Amino acid sequence: MALEIGPYRVKPWGGINMAGAAAAAAAQEQKRKHEEEEQLTDYRPADLEGWEFKIVRSAGKIVGDRFQQLLAEEAENGWELVEKFDDYRIRFKRRIEERGKYPGGTVDPYRTTFGLTDSRLAVIIVLASLGIFGVIMLAIILLANS
């Protein structure tokens, strides 16, 4: 039995391993999102003059109170909401001359992540998996010795 992930056909115990296929699918999805961000940007050169832009990303959804928190934190540094691609990616802009007007903000004015990042999420998943595996192995050892 094979699993299809994007253009890849994966056999669970042979061929491309599951982790490699998952990584390839994740890379392909990231490339698709980047291309989408570029295509959705429909600015003329005059629209860009005097502005700087950034996209803030998160591994968790940015909705409700988290969305309001993000907007407030970015506003501390002069950033304005431009568009929300989805619940994970939000574009901001600010006038270039605003750069030095906001000293002492609570966040890095050039941050591009909010909350949990993809790499932190991956570390949490790996550590949780190792913890669960350790508990299972300990239970097996204890049961075998009793």
Secondary structure, DSSP 8 states (H G I E B T S, - for coil): --EEETTEEEBTTBSS-HHHHHHHHHHHHHHHHHHHHHHH----HHHHTTEEEEEEE-SS---HHHHHHHHHHHHTTT-EEEEEEETTEEEEEEEGGGGGG-TT-SS-TT--B-SS-HHHHHHHHHHHHHHHHHHHHHHHHHHHH-
